[in-house]
Amino acid sequence: MVSNDFVYPLAPSPSAKPDPKLPNLGRDKHGLPFYHPQQRTRVVRTTAYTHSESDHVKYGPRNAIGTSLKYTNQVRSAAADWSVYPLGTKFRVKGQPYLYVVDDYGSALVGTGTIDIYQPSRALMRKWGRRVVEITVVQWGSSELSMQKLSDRRKFRHCDRMYAALQKQRGNAAYAKAK
């Protein structure tokens, strides 16, 4: 359904549950599973943000890497814990025509599988709200580039936590091979 440039996502399908043949990676604080990287279709909690929120005003319409947040008919920005969805990860939301790219992060996202969907206005942000959706990872981003961008920001607790989680994954050969 389309309304004022808003395409409603479709409900997740039962097949998007974690594959029991893959290692169980536990659940986040919202009770949703962390998926093994080999499983590209997954059910995730999403929230929405906009550049005019009080905690984002100082950055303006810029993402964590300093480029403009994207909101076009083809590509849109998203924020996530870079140790779950590394910088540059591309995904699609079931029922939407857009390709999302993880080019931002947020302190509230660290330690969760939640993805924050960028919306250019407060009205669209409220319209999205909080939704559980099905996504398909089209291409994994770069853990190395994520670590590089986070390395000089480690004085911030959320950046340090993502950096440490990425370092831990680096030592886990099974995890690295999966991406």
C-alpha positions as protocol buffer text, in pm:
chain_id: "A"
residue {
  index: 1
  type: MET
  ca { x: 0 y: 0 z: 0 }
}
residue {
  index: 2
  type: VAL
  ca { x: 135 y: 346 z: -92 }
}
residue {
  index: 3
  type: SER
  ca { x: 33 y: 667 z: 86 }
}
residue {
  index: 4
  type: ASN
  ca { x: 216 y: 1001 z: 55 }
}
residue {
  index: 5
  type: ASP
  ca { x: 540 y: 833 z: -53 }
}
residue {
  index: 6
  type: PHE
  ca { x: 498 y: 576 z: 222 }
}
residue {
  index: 7
  type: VAL
  ca { x: 503 y: 210 z: 122 }
}
residue {
  index: 8
  type: TYR
  ca { x: 381 y: -19 z: 396 }
}
residue {
  index: 9
  type: PRO
  ca { x: 596 y: -328 z: 450 }
}
residue {
  index: 10
  type: LEU
  ca { x: 436 y: -671 z: 431 }
}
residue {
  index: 11
  type: ALA
  ca { x: 402 y: -898 z: 732 }
}
residue {
  index: 12
  type: PRO
  ca { x: 694 y: -1136 z: 795 }
}
residue {
  index: 13
  type: SER
  ca { x: 656 y: -1493 z: 677 }
}
residue {
  index: 14
  type: PRO
  ca { x: 705 y: -1790 z: 913 }
}
residue {
  index: 15
  type: SER
  ca { x: 1000 y: -1908 z: 702 }
}
residue {
  index: 16
  type: ALA
  ca { x: 1205 y: -1611 z: 823 }
}
residue {
  index: 17
  type: LYS
  ca { x: 1260 y: -1769 z: 1165 }
}
residue {
  index: 18
  type: PRO
  ca { x: 1616 y: -1866 z: 1261 }
}
residue {
  index: 19
  type: ASP
  ca { x: 1737 y: -2180 z: 1086 }
}
residue {
  index: 20
  type: PRO
  ca { x: 1773 y: -2453 z: 1351 }
}
residue {
  index: 21
  type: LYS
  ca { x: 2068 y: -2600 z: 1156 }
}
residue {
  index: 22
  type: LEU
  ca { x: 2273 y: -2285 z: 1222 }
}
residue {
  index: 23
  type: PRO
  ca { x: 2424 y: -2191 z: 1561 }
}
residue {
  index: 24
  type: ASN
  ca { x: 2186 y: -2023 z: 1805 }
}
residue {
  index: 25
  type: LEU
  ca { x: 2321 y: -1672 z: 1870 }
}
residue {
  index: 26
  type: GLY
  ca { x: 2073 y: -1583 z: 2142 }
}
residue {
  index: 27
  type: ARG
  ca { x: 1823 y: -1299 z: 2165 }
}
residue {
  index: 28
  type: ASP
  ca { x: 1849 y: -926 z: 2210 }
}
residue {
  index: 29
  type: LYS
  ca { x: 1686 y: -720 z: 2486 }
}
residue {
  index: 30
  type: HIS
  ca { x: 1366 y: -700 z: 2280 }
}
residue {
  index: 31
  type: GLY
  ca { x: 1339 y: -1079 z: 2266 }
}
residue {
  index: 32
  type: LEU
  ca { x: 1417 y: -1104 z: 1896 }
}
residue {
  index: 33
  type: PRO
  ca { x: 1679 y: -1352 z: 1778 }
}
residue {
  index: 34
  type: PHE
  ca { x: 2025 y: -1267 z: 1656 }
}
residue {
  index: 35
  type: TYR
  ca { x: 2059 y: -1448 z: 1323 }
}
residue {
  index: 36
  type: HIS
  ca { x: 2363 y: -1627 z: 1193 }
}
residue {
  index: 37
  type: PRO
  ca { x: 2511 y: -1428 z: 900 }
}
residue {
  index: 38
  type: GLN
  ca { x: 2446 y: -1719 z: 663 }
}
residue {
  index: 39
  type: GLN
  ca { x: 2073 y: -1659 z: 708 }
}
residue {
  index: 40
  type: ARG
  ca { x: 1999 y: -1355 z: 499 }
}
residue {
  index: 41
  type: THR
  ca { x: 1620 y: -1351 z: 542 }
}
residue {
  index: 42
  type: ARG
  ca { x: 1522 y: -1255 z: 894 }
}
residue {
  index: 43
  type: VAL
  ca { x: 1258 y: -1090 z: 1109 }
}
residue {
  index: 44
  type: VAL
  ca { x: 1380 y: -772 z: 1278 }
}
residue {
  index: 45
  type: ARG
  ca { x: 1250 y: -495 z: 1497 }
}
residue {
  index: 46
  type: THR
  ca { x: 1266 y: -158 z: 1325 }
}
residue {
  index: 47
  type: THR
  ca { x: 1223 y: 193 z: 1451 }
}
residue {
  index: 48
  type: ALA
  ca { x: 1239 y: 523 z: 1264 }
}
residue {
  index: 49
  type: TYR
  ca { x: 1448 y: 836 z: 1306 }
}
residue {
  index: 50
  type: THR
  ca { x: 1481 y: 1172 z: 1141 }
}
residue {
  index: 51
  type: HIS
  ca { x: 1754 y: 1435 z: 1131 }
}
residue {
  index: 52
  type: SER
  ca { x: 1542 y: 1691 z: 1319 }
}
residue {
  index: 53
  type: GLU
  ca { x: 1521 y: 1485 z: 1640 }
}
residue {
  index: 54
  type: SER
  ca { x: 1697 y: 1649 z: 1934 }
}
residue {
  index: 55
  type: ASP
  ca { x: 1974 y: 1387 z: 1949 }
}
residue {
  index: 56
  type: HIS
  ca { x: 2047 y: 1422 z: 1576 }
}
residue {
  index: 57
  type: VAL
  ca { x: 2013 y: 1800 z: 1525 }
}
residue {
  index: 58
  type: LYS
  ca { x: 2385 y: 1868 z: 1570 }
}
residue {
  index: 59
  type: TYR
  ca { x: 2463 y: 1629 z: 1282 }
}
residue {
  index: 60
  type: GLY
  ca { x: 2190 y: 1758 z: 1051 }
}
residue {
  index: 61
  type: PRO
  ca { x: 2094 y: 1534 z: 760 }
}
residue {
  index: 62
  type: ARG
  ca { x: 2433 y: 1356 z: 778 }
}
residue {
  index: 63
  type: ASN
  ca { x: 2510 y: 997 z: 868 }
}
residue {
  index: 64
  type: ALA
  ca { x: 2793 y: 855 z: 1081 }
}
residue {
  index: 65
  type: ILE
  ca { x: 3036 y: 864 z: 790 }
}
residue {
  index: 66
  type: GLY
  ca { x: 2965 y: 1231 z: 716 }
}
residue {
  index: 67
  type: THR
  ca { x: 2768 y: 1196 z: 393 }
}
residue {
  index: 68
  type: SER
  ca { x: 2404 y: 1289 z: 336 }
}
residue {
  index: 69
  type: LEU
  ca { x: 2134 y: 1059 z: 466 }
}
residue {
  index: 70
  type: LYS
  ca { x: 1962 y: 893 z: 170 }
}
residue {
  index: 71
  type: TYR
  ca { x: 1590 y: 895 z: 97 }
}
residue {
  index: 72
  type: THR
  ca { x: 1523 y: 838 z: -272 }
}
residue {
  index: 73
  type: ASN
  ca { x: 1289 y: 616 z: -471 }
}
residue {
  index: 74
  type: GLN
  ca { x: 1576 y: 365 z: -500 }
}
residue {
  index: 75
  type: VAL
  ca { x: 1805 y: 390 z: -194 }
}
residue {
  index: 76
  type: ARG
  ca { x: 1742 y: 483 z: 168 }
}
residue {
  index: 77
  type: SER
  ca { x: 1960 y: 513 z: 477 }
}
residue {
  index: 78
  type: ALA
  ca { x: 1937 y: 297 z: 786 }
}
residue {
  index: 79
  type: ALA
  ca { x: 2118 y: 286 z: 1119 }
}
residue {
  index: 80
  type: ALA
  ca { x: 2216 y: -29 z: 1307 }
}
residue {
  index: 81
  type: ASP
  ca { x: 2469 y: -181 z: 1543 }
}
residue {
  index: 82
  type: TRP
  ca { x: 2766 y: -219 z: 1307 }
}
residue {
  index: 83
  type: SER
  ca { x: 2867 y: -544 z: 1476 }
}
residue {
  index: 84
  type: VAL
  ca { x: 2531 y: -691 z: 1366 }
}
residue {
  index: 85
  type: TYR
  ca { x: 2491 y: -509 z: 1033 }
}
residue {
  index: 86
  type: PRO
  ca { x: 2831 y: -369 z: 930 }
}
residue {
  index: 87
  type: LEU
  ca { x: 2870 y: -36 z: 755 }
}
residue {
  index: 88
  type: GLY
  ca { x: 2755 y: -72 z: 394 }
}
residue {
  index: 89
  type: THR
  ca { x: 2517 y: -363 z: 453 }
}
residue {
  index: 90
  type: LYS
  ca { x: 2239 y: -351 z: 193 }
}
residue {
  index: 91
  type: PHE
  ca { x: 1896 y: -501 z: 254 }
}
residue {
  index: 92
  type: ARG
  ca { x: 1537 y: -495 z: 138 }
}
residue {
  index: 93
  type: VAL
  ca { x: 1223 y: -480 z: 350 }
}
residue {
  index: 94
  type: LYS
  ca { x: 956 y: -726 z: 239 }
}
residue {
  index: 95
  type: GLY
  ca { x: 687 y: -541 z: 44 }
}
residue {
  index: 96
  type: GLN
  ca { x: 893 y: -229 z: -27 }
}
residue {
  index: 97
  type: PRO
  ca { x: 1075 y: -140 z: -351 }
}
residue {
  index: 98
  type: TYR
  ca { x: 1369 y: 34 z: -182 }
}
residue {
  index: 99
  type: LEU
  ca { x: 1723 y: -79 z: -117 }
}
residue {
  index: 100
  type: TYR
  ca { x: 1836 y: 25 z: 230 }
}
residue {
  index: 101
  type: VAL
  ca { x: 2201 y: 81 z: 317 }
}
residue {
  index: 102
  type: VAL
  ca { x: 2343 y: 86 z: 669 }
}
residue {
  index: 103
  type: ASP
  ca { x: 2541 y: 409 z: 680 }
}
residue {
  index: 104
  type: ASP
  ca { x: 2459 y: 525 z: 1031 }
}
residue {
  index: 105
  type: TYR
  ca { x: 2447 y: 399 z: 1390 }
}
residue {
  index: 106
  type: GLY
  ca { x: 2278 y: 499 z: 1712 }
}
residue {
  index: 107
  type: SER
  ca { x: 2365 y: 442 z: 2075 }
}
residue {
  index: 108
  type: ALA
  ca { x: 2025 y: 282 z: 2149 }
}
residue {
  index: 109
  type: LEU
  ca { x: 2083 y: 23 z: 1876 }
}
residue {
  index: 110
  type: VAL
  ca { x: 2405 y: -122 z: 2019 }
}
residue {
  index: 111
  type: GLY
  ca { x: 2362 y: -476 z: 2147 }
}
residue {
  index: 112
  type: THR
  ca { x: 2038 y: -526 z: 1954 }
}
residue {
  index: 113
  type: GLY
  ca { x: 1933 y: -647 z: 1613 }
}
residue {
  index: 114
  type: THR
  ca { x: 1708 y: -341 z: 1573 }
}
residue {
  index: 115
  type: ILE
  ca { x: 1741 y: -137 z: 1256 }
}
residue {
  index: 116
  type: ASP
  ca { x: 1653 y: 233 z: 1257 }
}
residue {
  index: 117
  type: ILE
  ca { x: 1497 y: 341 z: 926 }
}
residue {
  index: 118
  type: TYR
  ca { x: 1570 y: 701 z: 821 }
}
residue {
  index: 119
  type: GLN
  ca { x: 1268 y: 916 z: 743 }
}
residue {
  index: 120
  type: PRO
  ca { x: 1309 y: 1277 z: 621 }
}
residue {
  index: 121
  type: SER
  ca { x: 1029 y: 1419 z: 837 }
}
residue {
  index: 122
  type: ARG
  ca { x: 878 y: 1372 z: 1181 }
}
residue {
  index: 123
  type: ALA
  ca { x: 542 y: 1286 z: 1021 }
}
residue {
  index: 124
  type: LEU
  ca { x: 696 y: 997 z: 824 }
}
residue {
  index: 125
  type: MET
  ca { x: 900 y: 895 z: 1129 }
}
residue {
  index: 126
  type: ARG
  ca { x: 579 y: 869 z: 1335 }
}
residue {
  index: 127
  type: LYS
  ca { x: 405 y: 686 z: 1051 }
}
residue {
  index: 128
  type: TRP
  ca { x: 677 y: 420 z: 1051 }
}
residue {
  index: 129
  type: GLY
  ca { x: 688 y: 407 z: 1430 }
}
residue {
  index: 130
  type: ARG
  ca { x: 810 y: 71 z: 1555 }
}
residue {
  index: 131
  type: ARG
  ca { x: 749 y: -230 z: 1332 }
}
residue {
  index: 132
  type: VAL
  ca { x: 861 y: -591 z: 1316 }
}
residue {
  index: 133
  type: VAL
  ca { x: 940 y: -660 z: 952 }
}
residue {
  index: 134
  type: GLU
  ca { x: 1105 y: -919 z: 734 }
}
residue {
  index: 135
  type: ILE
  ca { x: 1427 y: -816 z: 565 }
}
residue {
  index: 136
  type: THR
  ca { x: 1659 y: -984 z: 320 }
}
residue {
  index: 137
  type: VAL
  ca { x: 2027 y: -893 z: 333 }
}
residue {
  index: 138
  type: VAL
  ca { x: 2133 y: -834 z: -27 }
}
residue {
  index: 139
  type: GLN
  ca { x: 2499 y: -768 z: 51 }
}
residue {
  index: 140
  type: TRP
  ca { x: 2695 y: -765 z: 374 }
}
residue {
  index: 141
  type: GLY
  ca { x: 2888 y: -451 z: 456 }
}
residue {
  index: 142
  type: SER
  ca { x: 3247 y: -437 z: 570 }
}
residue {
  index: 143
  type: SER
  ca { x: 3346 y: -522 z: 926 }
}
residue {
  index: 144
  type: GLU
  ca { x: 3692 y: -384 z: 852 }
}
residue {
  index: 145
  type: LEU
  ca { x: 3556 y: -49 z: 734 }
}
residue {
  index: 146
  type: SER
  ca { x: 3323 y: -40 z: 1036 }
}
residue {
  index: 147
  type: MET
  ca { x: 3620 y: -93 z: 1270 }
}
residue {
  index: 148
  type: GLN
  ca { x: 3823 y: 170 z: 1086 }
}
residue {
  index: 149
  type: LYS
  ca { x: 3545 y: 430 z: 1123 }
}
residue {
  index: 150
  type: LEU
  ca { x: 3485 y: 338 z: 1489 }
}
residue {
  index: 151
  type: SER
  ca { x: 3852 y: 324 z: 1594 }
}
residue {
  index: 152
  type: ASP
  ca { x: 3888 y: 698 z: 1657 }
}
residue {
  index: 153
  type: ARG
  ca { x: 3545 y: 716 z: 1825 }
}
residue {
  index: 154
  type: ARG
  ca { x: 3613 y: 459 z: 2096 }
}
residue {
  index: 155
  type: LYS
  ca { x: 3590 y: 724 z: 2368 }
}
residue {
  index: 156
  type: PHE
  ca { x: 3213 y: 698 z: 2319 }
}
residue {
  index: 157
  type: ARG
  ca { x: 3076 y: 392 z: 2499 }
}
residue {
  index: 158
  type: HIS
  ca { x: 2847 y: 277 z: 2217 }
}
residue {
  index: 159
  type: CYS
  ca { x: 3127 y: 303 z: 1960 }
}
residue {
  index: 160
  type: ASP
  ca { x: 3366 y: 114 z: 2187 }
}
residue {
  index: 161
  type: ARG
  ca { x: 3107 y: -163 z: 2236 }
}
residue {
  index: 162
  type: MET
  ca { x: 3058 y: -205 z: 1860 }
}
residue {
  index: 163
  type: TYR
  ca { x: 3434 y: -202 z: 1803 }
}
residue {
  index: 164
  type: ALA
  ca { x: 3492 y: -466 z: 2073 }
}
residue {
  index: 165
  type: ALA
  ca { x: 3214 y: -688 z: 1931 }
}
residue {
  index: 166
  type: LEU
  ca { x: 3364 y: -663 z: 1582 }
}
residue {
  index: 167
  type: GLN
  ca { x: 3708 y: -756 z: 1719 }
}
residue {
  index: 168
  type: LYS
  ca { x: 3558 y: -1058 z: 1893 }
}
residue {
  index: 169
  type: GLN
  ca { x: 3390 y: -1169 z: 1568 }
}
residue {
  index: 170
  type: ARG
  ca { x: 3722 y: -1134 z: 1388 }
}
residue {
  index: 171
  type: GLY
  ca { x: 3864 y: -1408 z: 1610 }
}
residue {
  index: 172
  type: ASN
  ca { x: 3570 y: -1637 z: 1543 }
}
residue {
  index: 173
  type: ALA
  ca { x: 3657 y: -1807 z: 1214 }
}
residue {
  index: 174
  type: ALA
  ca { x: 3312 y: -1965 z: 1168 }
}
residue {
  index: 175
  type: TYR
  ca { x: 3147 y: -1625 z: 1193 }
}
residue {
  index: 176
  type: ALA
  ca { x: 3391 y: -1462 z: 950 }
}
residue {
  index: 177
  type: LYS
  ca { x: 3347 y: -1737 z: 689 }
}
residue {
  index: 178
  type: ALA
  ca { x: 2971 y: -1694 z: 696 }
}
residue {
  index: 179
  type: LYS
  ca { x: 2976 y: -1344 z: 553 }
}
